[in-house]
């Protein structure tokens, strides 16, 4: 399955899947919670360089997803 982000203005909340991005509402909610948790962590750490932290997180996730030992 390919990840497809929500498209502003085309998202729907009825049914089991969004008609804009076609992801399930469960997946969308889980993704939002994951992002909220990462933001809360960065705020708790009081990072002044939040862009660097976000870049590091993205690169780390991508690297671990490419590794067969995840």
Backbone bond lengths (Angstrom), bond angles and torsions (degrees), N, CA, C in turn:
res aa  C-N    CA-C-N  psi(-1)  N-CA   C-N-CA  omega(-1)  CA-C   N-CA-C  phi
1 X - - - 1.447 - - 1.526 108.37 -
2 X 1.314 116.60 137.49 1.456 121.90 176.30 1.517 109.67 -93.69
3 X 1.333 116.05 140.57 1.456 120.62 174.65 1.520 108.54 -75.63
4 X 1.321 115.34 135.28 1.455 120.93 176.56 1.528 106.92 -134.22
5 X 1.333 117.00 117.32 1.466 119.01 -178.95 1.521 111.90 -70.60
6 X 1.316 115.57 160.48 1.454 120.87 176.75 1.524 109.91 -64.45
7 X 1.310 115.48 148.14 1.454 122.04 178.17 1.523 107.19 -107.07
8 X 1.312 116.54 117.04 1.453 121.66 -177.29 1.528 110.74 -52.67
9 X 1.315 115.49 130.79 1.457 121.05 178.58 1.516 114.44 87.91
10 X 1.330 117.75 -12.98 1.460 120.51 -179.11 1.526 112.79 -111.58
11 X 1.313 116.95 0.50 1.459 121.02 -177.69 1.525 110.79 -75.32
12 X 1.312 115.25 143.78 1.460 121.31 177.62 1.521 108.94 -128.47
13 X 1.313 116.22 155.43 1.455 121.04 -179.09 1.529 113.22 -113.90
14 X 1.311 118.22 -4.93 1.456 120.47 -178.92 1.525 110.17 -85.73
15 X 1.321 115.85 158.51 1.456 120.71 -179.21 1.521 111.64 73.19
16 X 1.325 115.54 -161.09 1.466 120.60 -178.54 1.521 112.73 -98.60
17 X 1.340 116.80 -17.25 1.461 121.33 -176.97 1.529 110.44 -132.74
18 X 1.319 114.94 148.43 1.460 122.05 175.90 1.529 108.26 -70.75
19 X 1.311 116.53 135.80 1.465 119.63 179.03 1.536 112.05 -79.54
20 X 1.335 117.40 -13.82 1.459 120.85 179.16 1.519 112.49 -83.41
21 X 1.340 116.50 -52.24 1.471 120.17 -176.70 1.528 112.29 -105.00
22 X 1.330 116.72 -13.15 1.470 123.91 178.35 1.523 114.41 69.61
23 X 1.350 116.83 12.72 1.464 119.35 174.36 1.524 108.52 -85.15
24 X 1.336 115.81 156.85 1.461 119.21 177.91 1.526 109.41 -70.45
25 X 1.311 115.61 152.35 1.461 119.54 178.30 1.523 110.86 -65.76
26 X 1.320 117.84 -27.83 1.467 121.71 175.65 1.528 109.36 -65.66
27 X 1.334 117.15 -46.35 1.467 120.45 178.95 1.525 110.80 -61.69
28 X 1.313 117.11 -42.98 1.463 121.28 179.79 1.526 110.27 -62.11
29 X 1.328 116.94 -44.89 1.471 120.87 179.40 1.528 110.84 -64.29
30 X 1.328 117.25 -42.48 1.473 120.65 178.81 1.529 111.25 -63.47
31 X 1.330 116.89 -40.20 1.462 121.02 178.61 1.520 110.78 -64.75
32 X 1.334 116.31 -43.44 1.468 120.19 178.20 1.525 110.84 -61.51
33 X 1.324 117.52 -40.28 1.467 120.97 179.14 1.527 111.19 -66.38
34 X 1.317 116.55 -40.88 1.464 121.01 178.06 1.529 110.32 -60.64
35 X 1.319 116.62 -45.67 1.467 120.62 178.70 1.523 110.34 -63.67
36 X 1.314 116.53 -42.49 1.473 120.54 178.48 1.529 110.42 -59.69
37 X 1.327 117.48 -41.49 1.463 121.81 179.56 1.533 111.67 -65.05
38 X 1.333 117.03 -41.46 1.466 120.50 179.20 1.526 110.14 -66.52
39 X 1.333 117.07 -41.84 1.465 120.95 177.82 1.526 110.22 -63.03
40 X 1.327 117.53 -43.39 1.463 121.26 178.94 1.524 111.07 -60.71
41 X 1.332 116.49 -40.47 1.461 120.43 178.05 1.528 110.86 -62.50
42 X 1.329 116.71 -47.19 1.467 120.57 -179.70 1.526 110.71 -62.24
43 X 1.330 116.70 -38.51 1.463 120.34 178.19 1.523 110.82 -67.79
44 X 1.334 116.71 -39.83 1.460 120.76 178.70 1.523 110.71 -63.10
45 X 1.335 116.83 -36.89 1.456 121.87 178.72 1.529 111.59 -77.66
46 X 1.328 115.72 -12.03 1.465 122.51 179.51 1.534 111.68 58.73
47 X 1.341 116.04 41.90 1.457 120.60 179.43 1.525 110.38 -64.84
48 X 1.311 115.68 128.92 1.466 120.75 175.81 1.527 110.91 -84.41
49 X 1.319 116.54 -22.52 1.463 122.36 -178.70 1.530 110.12 -108.73
50 X 1.318 115.99 63.67 1.465 120.72 -175.55 1.530 112.32 -62.19
51 X 1.322 118.53 -30.87 1.463 120.35 177.31 1.528 111.09 -63.89
52 X 1.337 116.23 -41.21 1.470 119.87 177.46 1.526 110.83 -63.56
53 X 1.326 116.24 -40.89 1.462 120.48 178.48 1.530 110.49 -63.09
54 X 1.323 117.30 -45.75 1.468 121.16 -179.90 1.530 110.91 -62.80
55 X 1.344 117.08 -41.91 1.461 120.59 177.23 1.525 111.19 -61.95
56 X 1.342 116.20 -43.90 1.462 121.24 179.07 1.530 110.44 -60.73
57 X 1.321 116.68 -44.93 1.471 120.37 -179.24 1.528 110.62 -61.65
58 X 1.328 116.95 -46.02 1.465 120.51 179.95 1.517 112.02 -60.95
59 X 1.324 116.71 -45.33 1.466 120.90 -179.97 1.526 111.25 -66.81
60 X 1.322 116.97 -39.02 1.464 120.56 179.56 1.522 111.54 -65.37
61 X 1.316 116.86 -43.18 1.465 120.95 178.81 1.523 109.70 -63.21
62 X 1.333 117.40 -47.03 1.466 121.06 -179.78 1.525 111.06 -59.69
63 X 1.332 116.97 -42.45 1.464 120.71 -179.27 1.535 110.64 -64.95
64 X 1.323 116.69 -43.49 1.464 119.94 -179.07 1.525 111.42 -68.09
65 X 1.325 117.82 -32.91 1.462 120.50 177.83 1.531 112.12 -68.90
66 X 1.326 116.91 -26.86 1.464 121.38 178.66 1.520 112.16 -82.40
67 X 1.329 116.42 -17.41 1.460 121.26 -178.92 1.520 110.03 -83.31
68 X 1.330 118.75 132.07 1.480 120.72 -179.21 1.539 113.29 -70.96
69 X 1.322 117.93 -11.25 1.459 119.72 -175.64 1.529 113.48 -96.27
70 X 1.334 117.84 18.52 1.475 120.96 -178.07 1.490 111.47 -70.34
